[in-house]
Amino acid sequence: MTDLLYQTNGYLQEFTARVVGVTGQGVVLDCTAFYPGGGGQPCDTGWLEADGERWTVTQVGWSEGEVVHTLDREPPSVGTVVRGVLDWERRYALMRTHTALHILCGVIWRDYGALVTGGNMEPLRGRMDFEFEHMGQELVREIEERINREVAAARPVRVRILPREEALQIPDLIRTKVNLLPPHITQIRVVEIEGLDLQADGGTHVANTAEVGRIQVVDYKSKGRINKRIVIELA
């Protein structure tokens, strides 16, 4: 089983690992800092290096319970020690974006009591859908002002991994309309924005809301009678 380094250190840009499996043009490593995608956050990209050679990591994802790093050409053999390097500019943009979406979610839950019905992101742009019956320009501008206050508040962002039984005792831990945590998951990773938001989450985040920078709401639309979408962008 791959040691998921990103779960406890989202700022790790490089790491050393050993190839423990090869499948087609993909490799399984004994540890990785590459995020394999999930929860609306895309996977990381970057490269692997060994013995003067470099392989571009074009895709990372789960396959039969393993994290597979897809490469641009024939992969190194099992046993090879590689240096992994993330495309840090892209990863950090996703960290800022993901945290911005948690700020949005936290403010809307705290101030309006609306559940999340969906979400997705790309570097510096993301969207979330909420259980709002009505949404207009005045409400959107109010939400934008409130989420940027939380950025300016420079709230610490913390990550913990808890036993399932303990994690599920936390009130409102699951903010989505449907509980997406399968019963077989025994350890739950929890991301907390101090004083604002606390959710089960597997993605990568910045350490303080101040790192997010100004959040702009660039679009909103109705996706159903009680389903409204908010789209944000970061500079």
N, C-alpha and C positions, 0 to 999 in steps of 0.2 A: 504494500500500500504506500502510495506516495505521500511524503510529509509535505503538507500544504503550508509553505512558509508565509504566504501572503495573508493567511488567516490571523497571524499574530504580529506581523510587521509589514504593513502596506507600503512602507518607504524603501524596502529592499529592492535595489535596482539591478544587482548582480549576485550570482550565487554559483557554487560549485556542486555538481551532482554526478551520479553515475548512471549510465544507461542500463536499465534492468529488463527492458523488453523492446522489441521492434515489431511493428505491424505495418506492412506496406511502406509508405513514406513517413511513417510516424514513429516516435519513440516514447517509451514510458521511462521516467526518471525516478530515482529513489527520493528526490525532493524537488520542489519547484516553487518559484516565486511568480510564475505565470498564472494569472487568473483564467480559469477555463470557461468563463461565461456563465450566466445564470442570473435570475432575478431581474431581468431587463438590462443588465450590464454586459456589454460585449466582452469577448475574450481579449487577452493581451496578445501583442505581437512583439517580435524582437529577433534574437538570433542565438545560436549555440556555437561555441568555438572549441576546437580540440586539435592539437598537433599541427597548428598552422592553418587549419581549414575552418571555414565558416559556413553554417547552414542557416538560412533564413527561416524563422518560425512564422508560418503563414496562418496557422489556425491552432487553437488549443481547445479541447473539449473532452467531455466524459464519454467513454466507450467501455461497456461491460465492467463498470466499476473502477476503471482506471483513467487517469488523466493522460491523454495522448497529445503529443506535440507534433503537428504535421509540418514537415520540412519541405523545402523547395527542390530537393533532390535526394538521391539514395542516402539513407541515414547512416550514422556511425553504428558500429556493431555493439552488441551487448558487452558490458564491462568497460566501455570507454568512459573516461572521466572528462566531463565537458564543463565549460564555463557558460552559464546562461546570462544573457543581457537583455533587459526589457527595453522596448521603445518607450523611454521614460516620459517624453513629452506627451505622448498619447495616454499613457497610464495615468499621469498626474492630472491631465484634463478630465479623465473619467472619474478619478477620485473626487475632484472638485464638483463635478456634475452630480455624482451619486449623493454626496453630502448635501448639495443644494436641494435635491429632491426630498431628502429626509427632512430638511428644514421646512420645505413646503408642506409635506405630509404632517409634520408636527404642529405647525401653525393651524392648518385647517382642522386637524382633530381637536386641538385645544380650544380654538375659538369658534368653530362651527359644527363640531361633532360629526363630520362626514368621513365615511369609510373610503378606502382606496379600492377601485375596481380594476385597475390595470396601470401599467407603466412601461416605459422603455427609454433608452438613452443612447446617445452617441457622444463623442467628445464635445463638450461645451454646449450641448443642447439635449433637452429631455422633455418628456411629457408624462403627466399623470392624470388618470381619470378618477373622478370622485362621485359619490352619491349626493349630488346637488340637484334639486328640482329646478331651481332658477339660478341663472348667472348672467350678469350684465357688466358693462364697462365700469360702473362705480364700484361694484364688489371686487372686480379684478384688480383695480388700482389700489383698493384697500388691502387686498391680499399681498400685492407686490410691496407695498410700504411696510407691512408687518414682517414679511420674510426678510427684508433687508435690515430691519432693526435687529433681527436675530444674528445676522452676519456681523453687524457692527458690535454686537454684545460680546463677540470673541469667546463663544462658549466652547469649552473643551469637548472633544469627541473621544469616547473610550470604547474599547472592545473587550468583551469577556466571553469565555466559553463555559457554559453551565450544563450540569446534568439536566436532562429533559424535565424531570419532575420539578426541579427547582425553578427552571426557566418559566414553565407554564403556570407557576404561581404568581408571576408578575402580571398585574392588571393591565389589560389592553396591549399585551405584547404583540398580538396578531392584529394588524390594522387593515389587512386585506379583507375583502368580502368573503373569501373562502380561505380556510386554513390550509396553507400549502406545505405544511410540514408532515411528511410521511411518518407513519407510526414507527418505522424501523430506526429512525434517527434518534440516538440516545444522548447525544451531546448537541446543544443548541448554541450557536454563536449569536451574541446579543450586542448590538451597537447602540450606544447611548450618547445623545447630545445633551450635556448636563443642563438640567432644568427645563428641557423642552421636549425631548423625544427619546423613546426607548423601544426598540423593535428587534425582532429576530431578523437577521440579515447575514448573507454570506459574502457580500461584496467588499470592495476596498474604499476607504474613506480618508479624508485629510484629518489631521489631529485637532483642528480648531476651526470653528466656523469662519473666522476672519480670513482663512486661506481661500475660501470660496470666491470672494470678491462680489461685486454687485451682481444681483440676479435681476434680469429683465423678463417680464411676462410678455411674450411676443405674439401670442395667439390664444384664443379660447373658443370652444365650440361645443355644441350639444351633440352627444353621441347616443341620445335616447331620452325618454321622459325623465328618468332620475339617473342620469349619467352625463357628467360634463367634463370636458378635457381642458387642461391648462398646459400650455407649452412655454418652457423657459429657455433662456440663453444666457451664457456667461461671456464676458469679454475675454 
